[in-house]
Amino acid sequence: MSYKEDVRMIKALADENRLRILECLHHGEKCACVILEELSITQSTLSHHMKLLCDCGLVDSRKDGRWMHYSISEEGKNRFKDMFSHYVETIDSDGGCSCDKCV
């Protein structure tokens, strides 16, 4: 992934409602109507949040009749784990800095 894609994913997670949506989807696919009821937000607000979550790859969507159904993307979840690991696991195994100046 690129820095730009990383930032898009991080920004998508940097909102209380979007974190609540992900928690809602934790146990499986949900219809938009169920998410609306659980979060007590408007349909337009939900659409905005879902667009950001889908665009960054964390959430998958499918249309069934007039309703959208959402689920956590396994590929997006794995990309997030890899990205997070990349940034937090950069310390050398002995706990010290591994840059050329410190080595």
VENPEDA-V798539 format. One record per helix or strand of 2 or more residues. SS is the DSSP state (@ for helix, = for strand). FROM is the first residue (numbers start at 1). TO is the last residue. If there is no record, write none. Layout:
SS;FROM;TO + SS;FROM;TO
This chain:
@;3;13 + @;16;25 + =;30;31 + @;32;39 + @;43;55 + =;59;64 + =;67;72 + @;74;88
